[in-house]
Amino acid sequence: MRRDEPTVPPGTASPPIPPLLRASDVADVLLTTESNVYILAKKGVLLSVRFKTGIVKKKDSKMKDRETVRFRREDVERFIVEHLHGNGAKR
């Protein structure tokens, strides 16, 4: 199969890939800072999609991998439901 040939049989549609949210979008939804969103993601409390996007040079001349972090809408919604408190909410 050539690269330019479609991988999905003609006449069938592949399911759309849902858009990913940026940390700023999640921070707006949770009414917190982007920094807190990154901390939650790093600790694994809030699931995230991470991928390397290059290497940057830090101030102390060390090289560091740069990552892009994105969030799926359903993971943010699950996070909210799992962290409901008060007003009869069950954990």
N, C-alpha and C positions, 0 to 999 in steps of 0.2 A: 504494500500500500504506500502510495506517495504521500508526502507531507501535506500537499495541498488538497488531498481528497478528504471529504468529510468523514468523521469517525462515526457519526450517527447515520443510520440508514435513511435514505430519502423518504420524506413523508412522515417522519416521526420527529417530534420535538423533544429536546433534552430539557429536563427541569431547570428553571432559572436558578442561578446562584444568588442567594440573598445578599444584599449589600452589607458590608461590615461597617461598624461604627468606630469613629475615632475616639480617643480618650477625652477630648473636649466635649463630644456629644454625650458620652456616658457621664461626665462630670456635671453637665447641665441637667440630665435626668435625675441624678442622685443628689443634686444640690450640694456638691462638694468641689474640691479642687482637682485639677488634673494630676497633681502630685499624689493625692490620696488614691486616685484610680490606679496609677502605676504601682503604688505600694500594694494595693489589694491584688493586682494581677501578679506581681512578683512573688507574693506569698501564696498564690494559688487559691485565694479566697474567691476571686472573681476570675472565671475562665477567660483566656485570651488566645488570640492567634498571633504568633510571633514569627518573624522571619528576618534573616540578616539582610541588610541593604547596603553594606559597605563597611569601611574602616575609617575611623576619624582619629586625629592626633589630639591628645589631651594636653592641657597646659603644662603638665610635668613631663612632656615629650614621650609619654607612653602611648602605644597604639591600643585602641579599643574598638571592638566590633560594634557597629551601629545596628540597632534593631528597629523594625517597625512593629508597633503593637496595635492590633485592632480587636474589636469585640463583636460577637454575634448578638443580635437583638434578643434571641431566646435565652442566652446565657445571662444577660443583664436582667431580663424579666424573672428568671429563676432565682437570681441573687436577691432581688427585691422580695419575692415571695418567701424565700428561706429566712429572711431577716426581719419579717414582720413581728412586731411586739405590741402588746396592749390591745385594748378594745376587743377582747375575745379572740384574738388571732392565735391559732395553734402553731406551734413550732414543729 
